[in-house]
C-alpha cells in the first residue's frame, strides 16, 4: 500500500472518529434515557374482556386478545412492557416510560373492527333491509350502509404516507390478501355501476361502527370491473398522527372480543434503590478491574484499549438513546458485559501484532501493528457478521424482550466494528510513533507474554484422537440433560404465570422495607412495587394459601396494617405466540449463521460451530435445572448472549484454521486445528479474563436476579471456550475425515498479507 494512500486512510479514520464522538457527546448531553419498569415504574392498565354477540370472553379468548395487544404495544414503540392475563377475563398491561398514557390507553383498548360496505343511500332508505344500518359519514351526514362485503381479516397490511395527489394530506394504503382482493374488486365494480354523484357510487370504510371514509369510486372505473390489484387507499383528511394510528390498528389486527378499561394507575419500580445501587457498584468495579488487567498486560497499548472501551460505552449508550430504547437493569447489565466483550477485537489485534513482531524480527513496530490489523481483520469481520445476522433476525421475527435484545445486540456489534477498525487503529497510529517507535518495548506489543510462551511449548497433536474429546463432551451433556428430567426446569413467572396480591395500607409504607420483609419470608424473587399512591402489589410464582398468609404477615409487619384488596392468578407474560416467535427467530438465526459460515469458510466448520453451540445451550439449561435456578426473562437474555459468544469463539479459531491450512497444506487436519487453537489461545484467555472480572463482580456484588444472569453468562463463557476445543474442533476433524476439504484456504487473504508486508504503514 503506498504511503500516501495509507496517510489518507488514517485521515479519514480520524475525521469519522471525531464526528461520531462529537455526535455522541451531543446525544449524552441532550437526551434523557427511557427507564424500564424495574428502574422507574410506569403506567399500569387493567383491561377486562367482554362477551360479544358471537364470542364468549373466556380464558382462551383473553389470551388471544393479549397477543393482539402485545403487537399494538410493540407498534407503539414501547419496549420491555409487561402483559399478563389475570383470571379468566382480565389483562394487566404495564408500560414503562410512556409519554402520553391517555394516547396509549386509547390505542391499545380499541377493538378496531374494520369493515367495507356498499352505500345504499343518504339518510334512512325506505324499505331498508334488517342487515342495513344508518351511520354518519366523515362529514356527519347520515348514510345507509349495506352488509359488510369484507372485513379487516382480509387485510394483509397497511401503511401511512403523504397524499401527494390530494393536497398534501395523509392517507393509509391498504393491501388485501387472498380472496379479499377479489371481494374489493367486486364491491367497487358494483358501486361503479351508479352514475357519478350518486351516493351508491361510494364505498364506506367503517372502523368500530364509525365511517372513517366513504370515497366515491373514480369515474375511470367501469361498471362491473372494479379496482383490481388487491390494494386501495383510505383518505379522510387525516393528520399524520391519525394516519399512523389507523395503520397501526389495522396492522395489529382486531381484538377477538371487546375490552373495557377498568383501572389505570401509576406503579413504582419493581427493583429497589439498594438493588440498583449494588448492581451499579458491581458494574463499575468489574469494568475497573478489566481496565487494570489491560494496562498490566499491554501497557501503553492497554491504555489505548481502555480509551477505546470508554468510547465504546459512550457511543453505544448514545445510540440506545437515539433509537429510544427502554433501559432495564438486565439490559444495562448486558450492556456492561458487551463493553467487556468489546475488548475481544482489540485483544485479537494486539495478540496478532505480538505474533507478527516475533515471527518477523527486525520489522518496525508500526508495520507490525499494520500486519496485526490485516491478520485479525477476517476474524473480526466474520465473528461480528455472524452475530449481526442473529441480531437482525431476532429483531425482524421476534417480539417483546427478545426483539429488544436484538436491537441492543445490533447496536453493540456495529459500534464494536467502528471502535476496533476505525477508532482503535487511529489511536494506535497516534501512539505508536516517535519515542514509542524507537523504543517499542514501551508499547507492550513486542514481548510474547506468558501465555504465548506456554503455548509455544505445547504439541499441536493433542487433537489427534477426536473421538476421546467427543466422548467426554457427550458425557458432560448427558449429565446436564439429566437435570432437565430429574430435577426439572424451574420456569419463572414469565413462562408459567403466578399470583398477584395487592394490599391497602393505612399509611404510605416504605417499599424497600416491605421488599426486604417479603424476601426474608421466603420469597426472594417476588416483585414488590408501589401501586397507586400507597397500595402495595406483590407478584410471585404460584403459591398456596399458607404462603399467601406469610406474605401478608410480612407486609403487615412493616406497614402496621395490610388489607388484601386483590388476589388473582395471572398468566405468563411471555405468551405462547411470543415464545413461538422467539424459537423460530432463534432457529433461523442459527441457520443463517450456518449458511454464512458454509459460504465464508466451509460447511464442515459451520456444522461444527452449530454442534458446539447446541452443547453450550444444553449444558447451561441442565446446570440451572440441577441448581434449581429460575429460568425467566433474565435467563433468556443471558442465553442469547451466550449463543453469540460461543459462535464468536469458534469463528476466531476456524478463521485461523483456514490460514494455517493455507501455510501447511500437507499437514494432517487434526494438527492444523490444534495449531490454530494454540495460536489463538492467548486471545481467548485474555478476553476471557477481561469478561470474567465483569461477571465476577455482578455475580458476587449484584442484585439477586443479576447474580443468576451473571452465573448463566459465566457458565456460558467457560462452556463456549471449552466447546470450541472439545467439540467444534473434533467434530470438524471427523467431518474432514469423512468428507475431506475442510478449512480450505482463501487466496485473497494471502495476497493481502503479501501486499501489507511490502509496504503497509500505519
N, C-alpha and C positions, 0 to 999 in steps of 0.2 A: 504494500500500500504506500503510495507516495506520501512524503512528509506533509505536503500542503493539504492533501485530502484528509489526512489524519487530524491536522490542525483545525480544518473546517468542521470536522465531525465533533471535536471537543467543544468548539464554539457553539455549535448547535445544541449539544447537550447542556451547556451552561445556560443558554437562553431558555430552553424548555424548563430546566430545573428552577430557575429564578421565577419564571411566570407561574408555574404551578405552586411554588412556595408562597408567592405573593397572594394568589387566589385563596390558598389555604388560610393564611393569616386573616384575610378579609372575612371568610366564612366563619372562622372561630370567633371573631370579634362582633359579628353582626347577627348570627343565627343562634337561636335558643334551641336546645335539644328537646325532643319529644320523649318523655319518660313513660315507661310501661306501667302496668297495674301494680307490679311488685315494688316499684320505686316511688310512684307518686299517687297511685289510685286512678280513679276516673269516674265515668258515669255508668250506673247500673240501671238497666231497663228490664222490667219483668213483663212478659207478654203472655197472654192466655189465648189459646186456640179455641175457636167457637165452631159449633156444628153449622154446616151449610145444608141446603136442601138435598144435596147429593153425597155429602161426605160427613162422616162422624169424626169428631175431634178426639181420637183415641191416641194411645202412646205411639203407634206406628205412624199415624198421620202427623203427629207433633214432631217426630224425628225427621220426617221428610221436610216439614216446614223449617226445621232448624237448619238443614243443609242449604235450603234456598236463602235463608237469612245470612248464612255464613258467606255465600257468594256475594250477597249485597254488601256486607260489611267489607269484604276484600275489595270490591269495586269502589267503595267509598275512600279507599286508601288508608284504612285503619289497620295497622299491623299489630300482631300479637293480641288479638281480642280473646275473650273467654266466653264461649257459648255452651250452655248445657241445658238438657231437659230437666225440669223439676216436677216430679209427679208425673201424671199422665198427660196433662194438657197445659203445662206452663213452661216457658223458656226464659232462662236468665241470660241476659246479654250484658257483658261488662266491656266498655270501650275506653281504652286509655287515650289521653291526650286529644279528645275530640274538641275542636274549637267551637263548634256550634251544635250542642246536644239536641236542640229542637229540630234542626235540619236532619240529623241522624235518625231521630225518632220518626220523623215524617217519612223518610225514605225507606227505612227497613220495615216499617209497620204497614205499608200499603200493600194491598193484595194484588194490584196491577193486573187485573183481568182484562186483557186486551182482546178486542173483537172487531170484526169488519162487517158492516151491514149495508144492504141496499137502502136507499132513501125512497120512501113511498110518496111522501108529500110534505107540505108545510102545515104545521099545526095538526089538529086532530082530523083524521080522514074518515068520512062516513063509511060505515060498514067494515071498519078495520077488523082484522083477524085477532084472535086472542094472543097469538105469539108476537104481535107488533106492540110497539110502545112509543110514547112521545117523550122526547128528551130535548133539552135546549142545545143548540149547536154552539160553536165557539163564540158567536156574536150574541147569544142569548135568545135567539128566535126558536120557538118550538118546532121540531120536525118529527115526522113519524118514520120509525125505522122498521124494516122487515127483520126476519130472523137472521142470526149471525151466519154469514157464509163461510167464515173460517175464524179461528181463534189464535191466541198467542202461542199455542203449542206448535203451530206450523211455522213459526218464525225461526230462522236459522241464526240471525244476528242483527244487531242494529248499531249504528254509529252516528254521532252528531258531527255536523260540518256547517260551514258558512254557505248560505244560499246565494251563490254568485250571480244567479239569473233572476232572483226575486227581490232585489233591492238591498242585498247585503245582510238580510236577517239570518237566522239559524234554522236548520232543518234536521230531520232524522231520517237517514236512509235505512230501509228495512229489507232484508233478504229472506226469501221463503225457502223452505226445504220440501222435498218430496212432492206429493200431490197438491200441496198448498199453493205452489206456484200456478198450477192449472186452475185451482179454485179462484185465485185472484184474477187470473185472465178471464175466467167466465163471469165473475162479478162485474168487472169493468166493461166487458163486452156487452152485458145486459144493460148496464147504465148508458152505454154509448148509443143505444137504440132510441133514446129520448132526445129531443132537439135541444140545442144549446140554450141555457137559461131555464130550462125545466128542472125543478128540484129532483126529479127522478134521474137526472143525468149525474147526480152527485153520489159519492160513496162516503159513508160515515165511518170514522175510526173512533171507537169508544174505549176509554180506559176507566175501569171501575164505574160503569154506567154514566160516564160523562163523555160527551162528544168533544174530542180534542181537535178534530179536524174533519171537515166534510168537503173536500175539494171536488170540483167539477172535472169530469173526465174530459181530456183535451179534445177539441173538435177534430183533430187529425186521427183519432182512434175510430175505426169503423165499427158499425153495429155488428155484434156477434163475433168480433175479432178479439177485442180487449187488449190489455197491456201485457205483452209477453216478456220473457226474460227472467221471471222469478224474483223481481225486486220492485220496490216502489219507494217513494219519498213522502214523509209526513211533514206537512208545512202548517204552521199555525201562528206565525209571528212570535216564535219562541225567543226568549232571551238565551244567552249562552248557557246559563245555569239550568234553565228549564229543559233545554235540548239535551244537555248532559245527563240530567236526572232521568229523563224519559228513556234515553238509550240504555242507561244503567238498569232500570226496572225491566225493560224488555229483554235484555240480555240475561239478567239474573233469573228470569222465569217467574211465573205466577205462583203465589203461595197456594199450597193444596187446600187450605181452609182459611177463612178469615181469622184475623188476630185482633185482640184488644189490648191496648197498653193499660195495665192496671197499676203500675207503680214505676216511678222514676226517682232516683236519688243519687247522691254523690257518695262514693265509697273511698275509704282510705287505702294506703298501700298495703299489700299483703306481706311485705317484709318490714321488720322493724329497723330503726336507725342503728341499733347496735350491730345487727347482722350486716347492714350495708357498710358501716364503718370498718368492721372486721374484714370484710371482703376487699375493700379498698386498700387497707393496710397490707393485706396479703399480696395483692397485685403489685403494689409499689415495691415491697420487699423482694418479690420474685424477679421483677424487672431489674432492680438494682443489683441483685446477685448475678443475673445474666450479664449485665454490663461489666461488672468487675471480672467475671470469667473471661470475657472477650479481651479486656485490657491485659489480663495476665498472660493469655495465650498468644495474642497477636500484637501486643504493644501499640505502636503508632497506628498500624492498620486496624487494630481493635478499636482505637479511638474513632477512626473513620466509620467503623461498623456501628458503634454506639450512636454517632451522629445520624447515620442512615436510619437506625431504628427509631430514633426520636422523630425524624422526618416521616417515617412510615406511619407512626402513631398519629401524628398531626394530620397528614394528608388523608388517611383512611377515615379518621373521625370527621374531618371536614366533608368528605364525600358522603358519609352517612347523614350528616346534617343537610347536605344539599338535596338528597333524594327524599328527605323527610322520614327516614327510618325511625321506628319506635325503639328506644333503647331499654332493654330489660337487663336484670342482673346476670342471668346466664349468657345473654348476648354480649354483654360487656366482658364477661369472663372469657368467652370465646374470642373476643376482640383482643384481649390481653394475650391470650395464647397465640393468636395469629402474629402478634408482634414478636413473640419468642420464636415462632416458626419462620418468620420472615428472615431471620438470620441465616436460614439454610442456604439461600442462594449466595449470600456474601461469604459464608464459610466455604462453600463449594469453590468459589473463585480463589479465595485465599489458599486453600489446600492445593488447588491446581497450580497456582503460582509457585508455591513451595516445590512442588513436584517438577515443574518445568525448570526452575532455577537449579535444582540439584542435578537434573539429568543433563542440562546444557550449561555446564560450568563455563564461566567466562563471559556469559551474556550479561547485559546491563539489566538493572532492576526494572526500569520502565518496559523493556522488551519482554521480560519475564511476566510482568503484570499483563501486558497485552496478550501474550500467549495463554496466560491463565484465563482471561476472559474468553478468548477464542475457543479454548478447550472445554470450558464449562458451559458455553452458550447453548449447545444442543441439549444438555441435560436440563438446564434451567427452563428452556422453552418447552420441551416435551412434558416435564412434570407439571408446569403451570397450565399448559393447554389441556391436559387430561383432567385437571381439577376444574378448569373453566367449563369444559364440556358437561361435567356432572352438575356444576352450579347452575348453568344455563337451563338444563333440563328440569332441575328441581324447581327453578323459578317458573318455567313455562308450563309445567304439567301439574305440579303440586299446588297446595293451598295452605292457608293458615301459617303456623310456625315453621313448617318445612319450607314453604315458599320464602318466608323471611330469612331463613338460613341461607337459601340460595342467593338472595340479594347481598347479604353480608359477605358471603364467601366470594362472590363475583368481584365485589369491590376490593376485597383483600388481595385477590390474585392479580388484578390489573394494577393496583398500586405497588404490589411487590415487584412486578416486572419493571415498572418505572424506576423504583428505588434501586434495584440491582443492576439494571442495564444502562441507566442514564445517570442518576444522581451519584451512586457509589463510584462509578467509573470516573466521573468528572472530579469527585473529591480525591480519589486516588491519584489522578493526574496532577492535582494541585500539590499533594503532599509528598509524592514520590519523586521530587525533583530537588535540585540544589544540594544541600548538605546530605539529605537522605539518600540521594542517588550516589553520592560519593562514599557514604558510609551506610551501605544497605542493611547492616545488622540492626540499625535503629528501626527499620520498618517492621520487623517481626515476621517477615515473609521469606527470609533466606535460610533459616535453620529448619531442620526436618521436624522437630518435635518428638516427644517421647513415643507417641502412638505410632508414628510412621517408622521410627527406629525399631519398634517391636514388630511391626508388620513386615519389615524387610527381612526379618529372620524367620518368618513363617513359611511353611511349604504350601504352595497353592494346590497341591494334590489332595487337600483334605476333603474335597467333594467327590473323590474318585469312586465312592460306593454310595450313590444317591439313595438306594433303597433303605439303607440304615437310617438316614436322616428322615425319610418319609415315614418310617415305622415309628420313630419317636414322636414326630409331629402328629401322626394319626392317633397314637395313644393319648396324647395331651388333649386332642379334640374330642375323643371318645369320653374321656373323664369329664370334660367340660359339658358335653351334651347330656351326660348322665344327670347333671344338676338340674337340667330343664325337666327331666322326667321324675327324678327322685324328690328333689326339694320343690320343684315347680317355680315358674316365674312369678315374681311378686309385682303384678301390674299396678301402676299408680292410678290415682283418681281420674286422670285424663283419659285412661283406657277403660276403666271399669265403672266409673261413676262413684257415688258415695252419698254423703249426707250433709245437709246444710241446716245448722241450728242457729237461730237468732234470738238474742236476749235483749230485753229492755232493762236498763239500769236506772236507778233513781237519780243518779247524778253522773256527769261525764266521768268516764273511767280512763285510767291510764292503759292504753292498748299494749304498751311494752310489757307492763307487769302482768296483764292477762295472758299475753303470748307466752311469757315465761312460766306462768302457773299451769297453763294447759299442757305445755311441754313436760313439766315435772309430773303431771298427772298420767303420763304415759302416751302422749300424742305429740311427739316432736315434729312431725311433718304436717300437722294441722295448719290450715291457713286461717289466721285470725286477723280481722280487719274491722275498722270502724265503718258502720253502715248508717248513713244519715248523720244526725248531729251527735247522738250519744248511744245508739244501739250498737251491739257487738255481734258480728257474724263469725261463726266457726264452721269451716268446711273441711271435712275429713273423709277417710275411707269408710266403707260400710261398717257400722258398729251396732252393737245391741243396746238394750235399754240400760244395762248396768254401766256401760261405758259412757252413755249419754249423761247419766247422773253424775259420773265422775267429772265430766267436763263442766256441767252446771255448777257443781260444788267448787271447782277451781275458779270459775268466773265470779261466783258469789263471794269467794274468799278475798278477792281483790276489790270488787265493786261494792261489797256490802249487801247488795240485793240484785238478783238476776231472775227476771220473769221471762219465761220462754214464750215468745210470740210467734215463732215459726219453726217447724221441724219437718223437713221434706227430704225425700230421696231425690238425688239428681243423677242424670245420665252422664256418660263420658263426654268431656269437652272435645276430645279427639274422636269425632264420629266415624262411622263406617266409611262414608264417602271420602273423608279426609285421609283416613288410613289407607284406603284402596289407592287413592291418587298418589300418596307418598310411596307406596310399594311399587306401583307402576313406574313412577318417575325414577326411583332408585334403580330398578331393573334396567330401564332404558339407558340410564346414565352409565351403568356398568357395561352394557352392550356397546354404547358409543365409545367408551374408553378402550374396549377390546378391539373394536374396528380401527380406531386411531392407531393403537399400538401395532396392530397387524400390518397396517399400511406403512407406518413410520419405522417400525422395527421388523417384526416378524410375527406371524400368527402364533408360533410356539411360545414366544416370550410373552405375548399378550395373554395367552391362556394360562401360563404360569403365574402371571401377575394376578389374574382373577382368582386362581386357586388359593394364593396366599391371602388375598382379600377376604375370601369366604372363611378361611381358617381364623383370621383375626376376629371377625364378627361373631363366629360361633364360640370362640374362647371367652370373649368378653361377656356374651349373654350367659354362658354357663357359669362363670365365676360369680357374676352378680346373682344368679339363682342360688348357688351354694351359700353365698354370704347373706341371702335374704334381703338384698338391697332392692329398692323400688325402681321399677322400670317406668319412668314417667317422661314428660316432655323434655326435661333437662337431660335425661339419659339419651333420648333420641337425638338431641343436638350433639351430644358427645360422640355418639356412634357415627354420625355423619362426618364429624371431624376426623375420627379415627380412619374412616374409609379413605378420605383424602390423603392422610399422612401415609397410610400403607401403600397406596398406589405411587405416591411420590418417591418413596424409598426404593421400591422395585424399579421404577423408571430410571433413577440415577444409576443403579447398579447395571441394569441392562444396556443403558447408553454406553457405559464403559465396556461391557461385554462386546458390543459391536466394534468399538475402537480397538480393543485388544485382539480380536479375531482378525481384524484387518492387518495388524502388525505381525501376527503369528498364525498364519493360515494353516500350517501343518500340525499345530499342537492339538491334542485331544480337547474336546469341548469342555470336559469337566475341569481341566486345568485352566482353560480360558475363563470359565465362570469363577473359579477360585481366585485367580489373579485379579479379576475385576472386583470381587468382594473385598479383597485385601487392600487394593489400591484406593477404594472409596471408604474404607473403614475410618480413617481419620475424620473425614467429613461427617460420617454417621455418628461417631462418638461425640465430637464437639457440638454438633447440632443437638443431639440428644441431651447432653448435659445442660445446654442453654435452656431447652424446653423444660428439663427436669427441675430446674430452680423455680420456674413459674408454677409448675404443677405441685411441687412440694409445698410451696407457700400457700397455695389455695387449699391443698388437702389438709394441712395441719392448722392453718390460721383462719381459713374462710368459714362462711356460714355452712350449716349442715347440708343443704341442698347442693351448694357449690363443692363441698367436700366429696360428695358422690360423683359430681361432674368431673372433678379432678382425678378421682380414683379411676373412673372409666377411661379417661384420656391417658393416665399413667399406664394402665394395663395395655391400652392400645399402642402406646409408644414402645413398650417392651415387645409386645406381640408383633407389631409391624416390623420392627428391626430384626427380630429373630426369624419371622416367617420368610423374609427375603432370602435369608441364608438357608434355613432348614426346609423351606417348602418351594418357594419360587425357583431358586437355583436348581435343586434336584429335579423338580418337575420339568424344567427346561432341558436339563441334561437327558432325561429319559425320553422326552419327545424328540430330541435331536437324534438319539439312537434309533428311534423307530422311523422318523422322517428327517433324514439329515438335511442340514442347511440353516439351522437356527443362528440368529445373530449375524447375518451376512453383513459385511462392511459396506459403508456408503462412500463411494469415491469422492463425492463432493467435499466431505469433511477433510479428507487427506489433502486435497488441493488447497483448501482454505488454510490448513495448517502450514503448508509449504509457503504460501504467499506471506503469512504472518512472519515466519522465520526469516524471510528475505528482506523484511523492511518495515514491518508494522511498528509504529511508535505510539506512545500514549499521549 
